[in-house]
Amino acid sequence: MSPPSANADAACDSLHSVVSRLQTQSPRALLVISGDFNHASLDSTLPTFNQYVTCPTRDNKTLDLLYANAEEAYSSSPLPPLGRSDHNLVHLVPVYEPLVRREPPATRTVQRWSEESEEALKDCFESTVWEVICDDHGEDIDSLTTCITDYINFCVDNTVPTRTVRCFSNNKPWITPEIKAVLKQKRRAFKSKDKEELKRVQRELRGLIRNGKDSNRQKMENQLQQNNVGEVWRGLKTISGHKHQNALPGRDVKWANELNHFFNRFDSSMRQSSTSAADSPTPTAAVPPLTPQTLHTSSIHPAHPSSPPTTASNTHSTQGSSLSLSTTQVRRELRRIKVKKAAGPDGISSRVVRSCADQLCGVMEHLFNLSLRLGRVPQLWKTSCVVPVPKTSRPKDLNGYRPVALTSHLMKTLERLVLAQLLRLVSSSLDPLQFA
């Protein structure tokens, strides 16, 4: 405490010498200086310390201060004085909120894939008579695609077991269900005041944590050896607790509709221009006829489920494609799908398509060839789930988001198959230095 008649400069110098000695002994220690400073101030003497008392402590003056060598540590609020004191009490509340309170645990339902579940799913698809499904729908490609998609998802739901897990935001990557079970045993032993049981559980817990850390270290080393930089980077961010701030302003319907209109503004303008061009009597240039080597399909672009279907998805093409795909080609492309890619609006996971490529290649070949022969793309494959990704840490307008579209894995497979055929037609015309 510094009385009003004290020498403020001498008091600050004395505090500076004590603080310098403590910082030399313990550089990473938390130092807190509190008291009635009156007319003294440490802002120039200890510029690296922060003062946290912002409310008046006596009448309209702030005399009682608190300095600390930590940034954004406390927030202050006044309380009534204690007894006959003429100074108010200061309530200091830590600004930091534990991560487990800031982000409540998320409950998710995950599929428990195993070799047994994959074999059961393969048996289910092998025993399916796909010809019956295809014959019932004929050339109605939209209903056929929806029927096959629903049937695949139905088989997955009834074959692959699921479990409900709670994901805590403060969990380390080496925390396993066994470690959580032993932690519960430790709490029960502590409440029962059984010291011997508590020591035994603590020894078991230390061993499990050590083994979990070793397993996680070996996993990261294997990822480094396999040049899997993405997984290594995600693991480092998880260990360090580094996360991007949630920059989404609000997940309400109005904001979602604004994003839908913003991302679809080019499609809307194209539809309006095409409608006005069709209504105007101005002659347009004639479209050159299609050659047998030309592939004619509907235009493929992301569309929101809330937006109206395009005209191209409801009309048949005047001329089909001469391209035909074989079962071997389809099987090879299905086996190349990456299993960690997110599913599209149809809900068919990449693991199902890749694991059951031998069983699904036949029906997929029929579906792909039907699409090419009719010159139409199923509406389900042209629909995509658009995820807005912030371009900056704090986007201020809709232009600060980049749309990432999640499309069907089957649509991507068809695109790769068509691309391989198109490259054969245009490879002779491509510049050898072209890279895009």
N, C-alpha and C positions, 0 to 999 in steps of 0.2 A: 504494500500500500504506500502510495506517495502522498503525503499531506500537502495542503496548499502552500505551506511555507518552504517546502523542500526544493532543492536545486534539481530541476528536471533534467538538465544535461548530465549531471553527475549520476543521477539514478539510471539514465539510459546507458551511460558508459558501463556502469556496474552490471546491468543486465546483459549487455553485449559481451562482456568478458566471461560471464558465467555460461551463456548460451554457446559461445565459441568453444569453450572447454568441453561442454557436453557433446557438441556436434563432432569434435575431434575424437572423443572416446567412442561414441556410437553414431556413426554417420546416418544410419537408416532409422534411428529412433524417432518416435513422435514426441515433440516438445510442445507443451501448453503453458502459456503465461497468462495468468488471470489476476485481477485485482482492481483497486480504485486508483486510476492513473491521474485523476484531476486534470491538470493542464499539461501533463506529459504525454508523449506519443512516440511509438516505436516505428512509425512508418519510414523514417529516414535512417534510423539506427539499424533495424532489421528489415530490409526491404523484401526479403524472401518470405516473411511471415505474413499471414492473412489475419485480419481482424474481423470477428464474426458478430459482435454485438452491434446491431443496427437500430435498436429501439431505445427510447430515453430511459435512463435509470434513476434520475433525480430531477423532478419537475420536467423541463423540456431539454435537459442536457444529458449527454451520454458520457458518464464518468467511469463506470465499471466496464472494463474492456476484457477481451479474451483473444490472445494471439496464438496461432498454431502454424506449424510448418507443413500444413496439408491444405490442398486446394479443395474448395467446395465440400467442407467437412460438416458444418453445422448451419442451422437456421435458428434465429433467436426470436423470442416473443416475450413481452413483459408480463409479470405476475404481481399481485399485491405484495407490499413490503411485509417482512417478517417481524412480528412484535412491534416495538417502538422505533424501528429503524426508519430513517428518512430516505433510504434507497430502495428502489423496487427490486424484486427478484427477477432474474433473467432465466427463462426456460430455453435451454439449448437442446435442439433435436437433431440427431444425425441425419444428414441429407441422404446418405447412402441407404438404399433399400436392398435387402438380399435378393439375389436373382430368383430364388424360388418363390418369392412373394411378388416380384414384378411380373413374372411369367408363370401363371398357374400350370399345373401338369396337364398335358394333353392326352386324351384317351383316344387310342386308335385301334382299329381292328386289322391285324396283319395276317397274311397267309403263311402257313408253316410248310414250306416246300421241302420235300425230301425225295429220295430215290423211289420210295414206295408210292408216294402220291403221284409222281410223274409216270410210273409204270401203270398205276390204276387209271390215270387219265388217258394214256395211250390205248389201253384196252377198251376204254369207253368209246373212243373215236374209231378204233378199228372195227368194233361191233356195230357201228352206225351205218345204216343204208342211206348214203348221201343221195343216191339216184331218186329215192322217193321224195325227198325234200325238194330237189331241183325240178322234178317233173310236175309237182303240184303248183309251182309258181310260173313255170314256163319262161317267157322272156320278160316278165315283170322284174327287172333287175333291182328296183328299190325294195320291194317286198322280200325278194330272195335274199338280199344282203342283210336285211333286218332279221329275217328268220334264222339265217346261219349264225349271225352274231349273237342273238339271244340264246341259241342252242349251245354255242361254245361257252358262253358265260354261265349257263345253267349247269353244264357238266363240270366246270371248274368249281362252282360254288358247292356242288354236291360231292366232289371228290377230294379237293384240297382242304385240309382242316384249317381252321382259323382260331385265333386267340386274341383277347383284348389286353392291351398293354397300356400302362401309364408312363409317359415320357416326361421326366423331370428336367427342367432346363439346367440345373446345376450338376447333373450326373456327368462323371468323367467317363471317357470311352472304355476304361478297363473295369467299370462296375458291371458285374454280372448278377443274374438272379441268385446264385449261390451266396455272393457277398451280401446282397440285400437280406437274405434269410438269416445269415449269421448276425447281421446288424440288429435284426429284430430279437434274436436270442440274447444279444448283449443288453438291450434295453430291458428285457424281462428279467435277466439276472441282476441288473442294477436295481430294479424296483423291488425284487425279492430280498436284496441285501445279502445275497449269497456270494461271499468274497471268493471262495474257491471256484465256483462255477463261473464267476466273472473273469477270473484270471485265465481259466481254460478257454473261454470264448474269445478273449482278447488274443491269446496266442494263435488260435485257429484263424481269427480275422486277419492278423498280420501276415500269416502264411498265404491266405487267399489273395490278399491285396498284392503281395509280392509276386505271386504267380500270375495274377491278372495284368500287372504292369509288364512282366516279362513277355507274356503272350502278345500284348499290344505292341511292344517294341519289336518283336519278331515279325509281326504283321506289317508294320511300317517299313522295316528293312526289306522284306520281300517285295513290297510295292515299289521301293526305290530300285531294287535290282531288276524289276520288270518294267521300269520306266513309266510307272503309273503315277504321274506327277499330280493329277487331279485328286486322287484319293489321299495322297500324302499331304497336299495342301489343305484339304478339308480336315484331316486329322490334326494338323498343327493348329488350325483355327479353333477346333473344338477344345484342344488341350489349353490353349492360351486364353480361351473365353472370348475371342474376337468375333463379334457379330455385327452385321450391318444394322443400322438403326431402321426401325420400321417407318418408312417414309410415306406409307399409304395414308392419306388424310382421313379416310373413312370408308368403310365397306358397306355403304347403303345403296339402295336401288337407284337413287338419283345420280350418284357418282358413277355407278356402273353404266347407266344409260348414256351419260355424257361421254364416257370412254368408248362405248359402242359406236355412237355417232361420229366421234372424232376419228376412230380407226377405220370406219367404213365410209369416210367422206369421199374418197376417190371412186369407190364402187358406186355410190349414190349418184355422183356427177356423171359417171359413164352411162348409167342407166337412163338418166334424164336426157343426156345428149343423144343417145341412141333412139329414145322415144320421140324426141323432137325431130330428128332426122328422118324417121319413118313417116311422120305426119307431114313434113314439108314436101312440096312438089319438086324440089330441086333434084335434078338427076345426079346419081352417084356413079362412081366408077364401077365397072363390072368386075366381079370376083373371078379370077382365073379358075378353070375347072381343076378338080383334084386328079392327080395321076395315081395309078395303082401303088406307086412307091410312097405316096404321101400318107402319113398317119393323121387321121382326123378324129379328134376327141373334143369333149366339152372343155371349156376353160376351167381351170382348177384354181381356186383362190380361197383363202380362209373366209369363213362366214360365221356369224354368231347365231346361236340357236334362236335368239329373239328376232333376228332380221328375217324378212320374207325371202323365200327361196327364189333363186334367179330363174330367168326364163329358160336358160339353156338346160337346166336340170329337168324341165318338164316337156321338152320337145325332142323328138327323135331326129337324129342326123339324116340328111338326105342320102348320104353315102357312107357305108361302113368302112372298116379298115381291113386290108388284106393281111395284116400282121396276125400271126398265130403263135401262141406260146406252148411249150411242151412241159410235161410234168417234171422232167429233169431240171429245166431252167427254173421253174417255180420252187422246187425243193432246194436247189442251191441258194437261191436268194433268201428263202425263209431261214436257212441255217446261218446266214450271215448277219441276222438281226442281233443287235446288242441287247443283252438281257436287262441292263440297268436303265433303259430308256423308259420314260413315263408313257402311260397308255393314253390314247386319244379319247374322243367322245364315245366310241363304241365300247370302251372298257376292256378290250382284249389286251392282255399284258404281253410284253415282248417275250417273256419266259415261256408262255403257253405256245406261242407261234414257233419259237425256235426248238423247244423240246419235242413238240409233236409235229415237226415238219414232215416226216414220212407219212403221218396219218392225215394231215390237212392239205398236202400238196395237190391231191386229186380234185377235191372240191374247190380249192382256190384256183386251180388251172381252169376249171369250168367257169368260175365267176369272172376271172380276168379275160378270158376269151370272149365271153358274152358281152362284157363291157366294151371290148375293142370292136366286136362285130356290130354292135348297135351304135357305136360312136357316142356312148353315154357313160357318165361317171355316177355311181349311186350318190344320192343326196347325203347319206350318212358319212361317206368318205370325203365329201366336200365341206363338211362341218368341222370346225376346230374349236378347241377350248383356248381362248386367248388369255394369256397371263401378262398383266402389265408389270414390266420390270423398270424400276427407276433408273434414269440415266445419271442422275446426280444424287448426292446424299439427301438433299431436301428439295425435291422438285416443287416448283411453284405453280405450274400450269400443266395442262394435259399434254403439251408437247414435251414435257420432261419425262415421259414414260415411253418405253420401247415395247411394242407388242411381240410376244413370243407365242406362236401358235403350236398347240399340241394336236397333231393330226393322227389318223389311224395308221397303225403299222402296216396294214394290208395295202393302204393307198401308197405308202412309201415304197413298198415292195413292187407294186405295179409301175410306179414311176421309174424305179431303177431298171426294171426289165425293158420298159419302153425306151429309156435313155440309151441302153446298150444297143438297141436296134437303130436308133436315130444316129448314133455316132458312126455306125457303119456307112450310113448314107451320106453324111456330111464330112467325114474324115478327110476326103480328098480335097475339099474346099477350105479346110481350116488352115490358118497360118501355123507353121511349126513352132513359133514363139508364143502362141496364145496360151495363157495359163488360167483364164477365168472361164 
